[in-house]
Amino acid sequence: MTTSELFAVYCQAYADYDPSLRTGAAAIVARTAIERAIVEFAVEDAANGTPRRSREQFDRAVAAGLAALAPLGLRAA
């Protein structure tokens, strides 16, 4: 998946976050390991009250976690 695709997953998971369940609907439909990792990242942000990251902030976070995300299927773009 590309960072553009992952940002869409992040935004959807963040928007779907339900504090009573501490999860979101996107967690149910995440199909790949990298999608699940991004959903967990979004849920963690939402649960902690971190404002939804901008595309630039998201890109920086992905760059910081590149070593962990590349083996899960991250592609450039």
LINWOMO-V459458 format. One record per residue. RES is the residue in three letters. SS is DSSP state (alpha for helix, beta for strand, coil for the rest). PSI is psi in degrees with one decimal (999 if undefined). Layout:
RES,SS,PSI ; RES,SS,PSI
This chain:
MET,coil,152.7 ; THR,beta,165.2 ; THR,alpha,-32.0 ; SER,alpha,-45.0 ; GLU,alpha,-39.5 ; LEU,alpha,-34.0 ; PHE,alpha,-38.3 ; ALA,alpha,-40.4 ; VAL,alpha,-44.5 ; TYR,alpha,-49.3 ; CYS,alpha,-42.9 ; GLN,alpha,-44.3 ; ALA,alpha,-39.0 ; TYR,alpha,-44.9 ; ALA,alpha,-33.0 ; ASP,alpha,-6.0 ; TYR,coil,132.5 ; ASP,beta,110.9 ; PRO,coil,-28.3 ; SER,coil,-27.6 ; LEU,coil,-15.7 ; ARG,coil,35.3 ; THR,beta,-176.1 ; GLY,coil,166.3 ; ALA,coil,-32.1 ; ALA,alpha,-26.9 ; ALA,alpha,-29.1 ; ILE,alpha,-34.7 ; VAL,alpha,-3.3 ; ALA,coil,120.0 ; ARG,coil,-30.5 ; THR,coil,165.4 ; ALA,alpha,-39.8 ; ILE,alpha,-37.7 ; GLU,alpha,-42.6 ; ARG,alpha,-39.8 ; ALA,alpha,-41.3 ; ILE,alpha,-38.7 ; VAL,alpha,-44.4 ; GLU,alpha,-39.5 ; PHE,alpha,-46.1 ; ALA,alpha,-42.8 ; VAL,alpha,-40.8 ; GLU,alpha,-45.2 ; ASP,alpha,-49.3 ; ALA,alpha,-42.4 ; ALA,alpha,-33.5 ; ASN,alpha,-2.4 ; GLY,coil,12.3 ; THR,coil,128.3 ; PRO,coil,149.3 ; ARG,coil,132.1 ; ARG,coil,145.1 ; SER,coil,168.8 ; ARG,alpha,-41.2 ; GLU,alpha,-43.4 ; GLN,alpha,-40.7 ; PHE,alpha,-45.7 ; ASP,alpha,-39.7 ; ARG,alpha,-41.1 ; ALA,alpha,-41.6 ; VAL,alpha,-43.7 ; ALA,alpha,-39.1 ; ALA,alpha,-30.5 ; GLY,coil,18.7 ; LEU,alpha,-40.0 ; ALA,alpha,-34.0 ; ALA,alpha,-33.0 ; LEU,alpha,-31.8 ; ALA,alpha,-45.6 ; PRO,coil,-18.4 ; LEU,coil,-8.2 ; GLY,coil,17.0 ; LEU,coil,133.2 ; ARG,beta,155.2 ; ALA,coil,144.5 ; ALA,coil,999
